[in-house]
Amino acid sequence: MGCSGLRRRAAGRLETAFRGNVGGVHERLLAQRLAERDPAALREAYDRYGRTTFGFLLKALHDRASAEDVQQQVFLEVWQRAGQFDASRGGLLTWIMLITRSRAIDHLRRRVPEPQDPATSPALETAVEPAVDGLVEHWHMAHLLRQLPHEEAELLRRRFYDDLNQREIASATGIPLGTVKMRMVSGLRRLRTMMESES
């Protein structure tokens, strides 16, 4: 598969990952205000999505200064290209994360010396992009979990990130197994609702 095909496939995975975060009417109004060049809208977008994009960049780039620089590039691009946002193709967060992903990959490529043989360029792209895409999925889940009640989110983090089963979570937290099960079911139901409500 060529480089453009890899980019299309990765973009499709990202759009699928963030499809549940379309954000409804409020997000569409925010996108409209951005397109109208309302500075307050840019501040609101940064307040709303900056934590997600910065966390993703920090993990992808492994350097706080680089993450801060790329974060600035991302939101400058959001401001400059806001008129190109198309709500029919996905939510505002999806669009911002596509920009974030692209700028992260650009930054990672600049760190690696250009290969002598142009034929090896696709190998570099296939090495960089899957690692970044894995982080996209991780930060999608982190974004969703932050919207849950703390007691549910904490248990689901242990399940998703630490790969613990319910008995192990109960043992690690001291919470009765029945309560762990009840909270996890409730949290998973909320996650499903968030992901399905605007898909």
N, C-alpha and C positions, 0 to 999 in steps of 0.2 A: 504494500500500500504506500502511495506517495505521501509527501509531507502535507499536502493540502488535504488528503483524505484523513490523515491522522488528526489534523486540526479540527476537521468537521466532526469526526467521531468523538473527540475529547469535548468539543463544545456541546455536542448533543448530550453527553453524560452530565456535564455541568448543568445544562438547562433542566434535565430530568431531576438532578439532585436538588435544585432550588425551586422546582415548580411549586412546591407547597408553600412557598414564602412570597406569593404574589402580593400580599398585603392589602388587597381590596381597594376600596374607594380612597382611603387615606393615601395609599401609595401612589395611586394614579394622579391624585391632586398634587402630591409632592413632585411627581415627574413633570406635571404641567407647569408648576411654579419654577422648576429648574429650567425648563425650556423657555420660559418667559424671563429668564435671567434675574430671578429674585434671590439676592444674596442670603436672605434668611433661609431659603429652601436648601441652599448648599450647606449651611451650618446644620440644619435639621438632618439632612442626609448623612452628614459626617457623624452627628451624635447618634443617629440610629444604626448606621452600618459600619462606622469606623472601627469599633471593637472587633467585629467579625473580620474585616479586611486586614487589620493590623495583625491580629492573631495568626491569620493564615500566612501573611507575608513573613512574620517572624519565624514561623516553623519552616517555611519554604526556603528562606534565604539564610537562616542561622546567624543573623547579624542584625542587631537593633538599629544601628545607623542606616544600614541599607534598607531595612524595612520602613523606617521613617521617610527616607528619600523616595522610595517607590510609592508609599502611601500618598505623599504629596502629588506625585505624578498622576496617580490614579484619580484623585479628586479634582485635579486640574483638568484631566481629560473628561471626567464626568461633567464638569461645568462647560467645557468647550463643545462637547458633543451631545449635550442634553436634548437638543432638537432632533437627534437621530433615534432617540429611544422609541421603540414600537411596542406598546403594551400588548398587542395581539401575539407577539412572539415570546412573551414571558414577563416576569415581574421585574421591578426595578432592581431588587437585590441580585437577581440572575444576571442582569445586564452589567451591574457594577462588578460582580464577581468574575464575569467574562473578561472585563477590562483588567481587573486585578491579576487574574491568571496570566493574561498575555504579558503584562508588564513584568511579572515575576519571572516568566520564562525568558523574556528579553534580557533581564538582569543576569540570570544564571548563564545564559549563553555568552554574555560579555565577559564573564569570569573565566571561561574556558578558551584556551588559545584556538584560533581558527585552524582546522585541520589542513594539512598540506594537500591532501587529495580531496577534491570537491565531492567525490563519490562517497566519502565517509560522513558527509554532513547529515544525511538522514539518520545515521546511527546515533549521532549526538542528539538529534531531536527525539528519537525514540527512547533515549536514556533519560532525558530531562523531563519530558511531558508526563509519563506515567507517574513519576514521583510526585509531581505537582498535582496531578489529578487525584491521587490518593489523599492528599491533604485537603483538596476541595471537599471531598466527601466527609472527611473528619470534621471540618469546620462548618459544614452544613448541619451535621448532627449537633455540634456544640451550640450553634445559633438556635436550633429548636429547643434544646434542653434548657437554655437560659430562660425560656418562656414558660417553663413548668414550675409548679411549686417546688421549693427547695428539697423537701423530703422525698419527693418522687424523682426529681432530677438526679440527686446524689446516688440513689440506688441504681438508676439506669446508667449513670456514668460508670459505676463499678461493673455493671453487666457488659456494656459495650466496649469500654476501654481496658478494663482489667480482666475481662473474659471470665468473671466469676459466676458460678451458678447461684441459685437462690439460697441454698443451704450455706454456701461459703460466704455470701453477703450477710446473712443473718449472724453467722459466727463472727465475722469481722466487725460488724457494727453493734452487736448486742441487741439488735431489734428482733423480736419474735418472728419466727418463720412465717406465720400466718399474716402478720402485718407487712412483712417484706412482699409476700405474694400479692396482697391487696393493693399496696402502693404501686407495685410494678404494673399490675393490670390497669390501674387507673392512669398511670403515666403513659403507658403504651396507647391507651384509648385516646388520650389527649393528643399525643403525637400523630396518631392516625388521622384524627379530626383536622389538625393543622395542615397536614399534607394533602388531605382530600378536599378540604373546604373550597379551595380556589383553583383546583386543577382542572 
